[in-house]
Amino acid sequence: MSGGAMDDASDPPSPSGHPTGDAERTAILAFESDAWIDRAARAAEPAIIGEIAGYRLVRVVARGAQGTVYEAIEPRTGRRVAIKRLMRGDAALGDGPAEPTHAISLEDTRFARETSVLAALAHPNIVSLLSAPESDGARLLVMEWIEGESFDRWADAVWSTRGRDDALETIVRALVDAARAISVAHAIGIVHRDIKPTNILVGAGDAPKVLDFGLAKEFDAVDATRTQGFAGTPSWCAPEQIDGRPEGIDARTDVHALGLLAYRALTGRAAFDGSLPIGTLFERIRHEVPAFRAEDRARVPSELALVILRALEKDPARRYANASALADDLERFLAGEPVEAHPPGTLYVARTLVRRHRTATIGLLAAFLALAAGGAASLLFAIDATRARNAEAARADEAEEARLRAERMNGYFRDLLANLREQDAAGTPTTAAEIVKLAVRSLETSQTPPELERDLRATLAEVLFEIGDYAGSAAQFERLVGLQREAVGPPERARALIGLARARQLGSQSGNALLAAEQAIAVLDGSVSKAADELRSSAYGLVAVAETSSGKGPAALAAADQALRFAEASGLAPQRASALSTRALALDALGNREAAAEAANEAVRTARGLELPLGEWSRLLHNAGYLALATRRYDEALAHFDETLEVRRREHGERHPRTMHTEIQRALALRGLTRHDEAIDGLVALAAAVGNPGDDASPAAASSRAAQRLNILRHLGSSLEIRGQEGDRARAIDAYGKAVEMWFEVPGNTVSRLTGTAHSLVRLLALERGEAVAVDQARALLARVASASGRAEHTALLRAVFGQRLAEAPFAKDAWRSMADTAQCRDDARIIAEHFGARSAEAFEGEFMLLLALERSDEPSLVAEAASLRASIEKWSTDSFGENSDRVRRLMRSRPALP
Amino acid sequence: MTIPPTQLTLIARLQDPKDQEAWQRFEARYRELVVRFSTRQGLQPTDAEDVAQTVFGALFRAMPRFTLDAAKGRFRSYLFRVVRNEISRVRARESRPAGAAAALPIVEGVVAGGDARRAQVAELSERAFEEEWINHHYRIAMAEIRRTFAPESVAIFERLMRGEPVEAIARDCATSTQAVHKVKQRIRDKMKALVEQQIAEEA
């Protein structure tokens, strides 16, 4: 509506003479005399619309397939009643039923059923039957009149008018009452079968009344109420009602419906959208577990969510046995007692999440797998379903757009499938990874409209990410970002950039990840919305992660704080949990490990029971484990990692990089518990499982595999060193040596991944084979790094690390002088500080090296400089709590004590 | 129901077919008016419900394009035209089948047969609609007053509506005539404010 038109309408009357004037308004209102009272009295009269069986009909309350419900007045007593009447008389007015005789006799039966059921049920929360007269051949049910609202509307009003705790308790109590009422029916062998909000009215005193037993049937009774395989209201029915197996319908069908009722009342949303096409709707009811979203958490405690999810189990055998058992558990929840639905351990939650997540986000992967199996139909469905589900949380128009996209995608994959068929016919078996590759290739070679190409790239990027090919995923995201340009809005561009940053981060390219995350933040500049805040939170979180992995604690913490701030602005609990966990890593980088561990645990507590993408949930668990490990709480760490693995194995599979990463950390926890053999065996198995970079066709995949292998071998080396059995040191040298080789396989790898391992290698070599071998190895490595990376800061830092090591060896003063004179050290220290930051742990390495060099000098000016530098380093190490303190202190411990 | 200021744009909000809350409120507010007017026109309750169903469906489709513009009349007139057309359509449909013992065919206010009550209410004029419309707004306001005033005040008002003298009410309720007047005045002020507000919201 144009604003101009509205303004005109609210202006004083136009001269065109339309009766919008003050005179008319005064006449209407007539508040100057007592005429208004007459008017009010007239308005208050019920509009009598007819009579039936001696009752005065006031209005039609509802019309349904089974009959019409009227509000009526019993003239003798003046009391209001509800009258339900068969449609028989009215049918003639409409087009008429196709088979009138059959319809009437069927409805008669239903009617008789309802009459007898209601007559049998006397309960304060079930509508009472007053009489069942006949009128002109039509059968009537005269029931008590209930002044109330449908359960959903009532619940919405409760939420908006009462405090959270009060509202929650009020609604759960009403659910208990409703369930108890239904359980009375169950006790005498009757199922309602059509429980939905409009059939449970809530009146004064928040007392619910169950209506409409028109579909009720007795267990095992010949089902008079069934027509064409289905009876009930589609969006409120249980899987077994859809399947048209009457024998499958019993009290647990009502339990499911009560679960849906509870879900609707507590979240404000129907679990299943009744406006969906019936096929889609049924498919969801069969397979999709209703999700409790982040925003529901404010209303629905996770215990209660578990109760509801139990009621909503697809398999009736897993639900409460009847409404009474559900009511009992709801009462336990109200009493603060542990609910029966509560799992024996936390794994249940993870499993529930897995189940939900599996259908929601890895559908695409499933699609590719289905494709591999030649299942074209299931492929097309999976894509459609994934797209549609993703859009479900969004608005209807977005769903429509998603559907169109899904159609286009399906078209594309249909073509792809044809290609695959040819391949398969030629006898080449296809694996999921190959299919993705083929998908990428066919995208490169085909003429694809830009919009579709964007969709496809986005999908492929997601799939590649899902299967752990981070380099491949990053490449697709890069193309997507290039294609987007000005064609799409900031949120979509930001989303792609965030995906790119995440893929790069996991693909061991922190520096480039940082760039992408920063770009995402820049793209969002000026966007004001919760969605934008959510994206900002993710982007800042990635900045923080990237800064953390480059050892830039302060910058990481600042970014993590921003992430947390925007997470809170977006109001989404999962975002907040993510930001907390990222912040924990930043705190850790600053050496504040206790605070870090606490933040990581808070993140897990916040997220537990939330609807979080499983990848993210497992990240939170993993981080909490990692920090428990760092704070030497090995038992706790082990428990966290076991839980993480439970999720990751199911979610990603055994050989996924993230699963393996957790396996590595778990080995370290075992080591902390002095279960050395288990730890070492685990790492050896992992090293074998991860394979060699040479196995990969693409350089990017090879690089990511090398990064993983480096990590495993490094930890294997240190674990062997710690165990210290016969031959372990030699094995450790071997492992460190292989790890160092891996570093050269990862272009652009951060040098900090090399320094520690290289240092360990040289140190062990010195111990095992003598200093000369160690020095040779150090020099060789230095030369290789200089030629391989060509970056001054890499050689500078490595020189600093080796320099210290060699300078500390009493005999090696000459070697030291030949390697790095004072001027070289000074240069290196400057380069390191410039590159890694003046207060970074790397800068400390550089300065310490310079200090050692200066102290070995005989020149007075250099000796004086050494004294001042030593004082500065000492102050740094004491002041720098919160700024790399832990790493600095660790380094200090390994140095000669300062006088 | 307390009316938030945003409801001033209830009709305007109907421009957005996705604004479900606006549509629900709109239907909750006007459905009874349409049904009552239709039954006053002699339609069977079921047909009146059909009329309402069709009318709201038509409005749902038409409102996004609807502009309130003085030259075309106001929302109420627009609603009336839609309702009148639909009632005529239902009557025309029912005059066809021979066996239909339903409402009588009424065209242009001329009753083709039937009882006196139907004849009285046959007038399909905008004036009758206005009358129903005013009643309707009173009824909505009354419901709100019943909800928000003390039961004693409502009881006094019920008796005033039945035309009982103030003195008698005061005596029966063991209160002063002043108090009764006071209740009447308070309810009148509230009613006036509510009805004015409701009508303003149609603009």
Interface residues (C-beta under 8 A of the other chain):
Chain A: M1 S2 A5 M6 D8 A9 S10 D11 S14 S16 H18 T20 R25 I28 L29 F31 W36 I37 R39 A40 A41 R42 A43 A44 A47 I49 G50 L57 R59 V60 R63 T68 Y70 D90 A92 L93 R395 A396 D397
Chain B: T9 I11 A12 Q15 K18 E32 V35 R36 T39 R40 Q44 P45 T46 D47 A48 E49 F66 T67 L68 D69 A70 A71 G73 R74 S77 E94 P97 G99 A100 A101 A102 I134 N135 H136 Y138 R139 M142 L160 M161 R162 G163 K184 R188 M191 K192 V195 E196 I199 A200 A203
